[in-house]
């Protein structure tokens, strides 16, 4: 008799109006999510507000484009912005998605503690690999 194990989806589906996105929950993506959220928060706080409103909006748009495209794939920001052409609203979408992803990952057993342990393990593994190469 064979042992049958049901495979799990390796993504979390996200629906934004008619737009359907997928967040990959591979080990690397989980680590990248936390880093990207922190990066967006830091950049948003430090963004240069000098210049015209248009220039500031372009800088914010650049930050959000990188965040969306890094997490959901190249061109995602443009698709979201096409649905809702407001940088304030698309930024709120991103924050809502990040919060929702965090909650969903917690439901699936990916707590921040396990993520931290995983990050530490991967960092140690990378250090050992680099030492072996020397």
N, C-alpha and C positions, 0 to 999 in steps of 0.2 A: 504494500500500500504506500502511495506517495504522500509526502507532506506537502500541503498546498498553503502557500502564504500569499495573501492578497497584497499586491503592490500598492503603494500610496502615490498620490499625485505629488509631483515635486514642484508645484507652483500654487500660489494663492490667486484665484481670479478676482479681478477688480472691475466693477462696472461704473463708468462715469457717463451717465446718460446712455447714449447708444454706443459709446466707445468702450471696447473691452480690452483690458490690460491684464497682464500676468506678471506676478512677482515670483521669480525663481527662488525656491527655498533651499538651494544647495548651500553647503557649508560656507563657501566663499561669499555668496550673496547675503547671507545672514550677517556676516561680519561687515560687509560693505554697507548694509542698510544703516547700521548704527553710526558708522563713520561718516556716511553721507549726510545724515540728519545733523550730526554735530558740526560738520563742515558748513552746511547751509546756514545753520544758526549763527556760527561765527562770522561767516562772510556777510550775512545780512546785518549783523550788528556793526561791522566795520566798513560797510559799503560807503564809498565816497559820495556824499550828497551835494558836492559842489557842482555847479553847472546848471544847465536848464533842466526843466522837468523831463523833457524828452531824453536827455542824456542820462539822467538818473534812472528813468524807466528802462532804458536800454541796458544799463549795468545790472539792474535787478533781473531783467529778462535773461541776461546771459547766465546769471547764477542759477536761476530756475531751469533753464534749458539744460545745463550740465547735470543738475540733480535728477530731473526726469529721465534724460537720455541715459545716464549712467545706471539708473536702477531698473528702467523698463525697456531700454533699447533705443537705438538711434532713431531720431525723428518723433519720439513720443511727445516731447514738449510742443512741437508744432501742431500735432493732432489735437492736443488738449487746448491749446491757444486758439485753434480754429473753431472749436466748439464754444469756447468762452473767451473772447478777446479782451480779457482784463487780467493784468498781471497780479492785481490784488486777489482776485478770485482764484486764479490758477495756483497762487501761493497757498491760499487756504485749502484748496483741493489737496495739494501736496502734504500739508500738515495733517489733514484729516486721514489721508491714505496711510501716512506714517503711523499715526495713532492706531488706526484700524489694523494695520499689519502687526504692530506690537501686540495688540490684544489677541489677534488670531494666532500668532506664534506662541503666546502664553498658553492659550487653549490647547495647542498641539504639544505642549511640554517643553518648548524652547524658552526657558526663563532666562533672565539676564545673567543669573549665576552660571547656568550651563553654558551660555554664550561666552562669558568671561573665561571659564575654564577651557573652553574650546580655543579661544583666541590665545590664551597662555600656552596651551599645548602646541598649537601651530607655530607660535613664535619660537618656542624651544626647539621644535623639530627643524625649523628653518635655520636656527643658529647652529645646530648639530650638523646639518647638511653643508652649511657654509664652511664650518671648521674642517669637515672631511675633505672638501675640495682644495683646501690650502695645503 
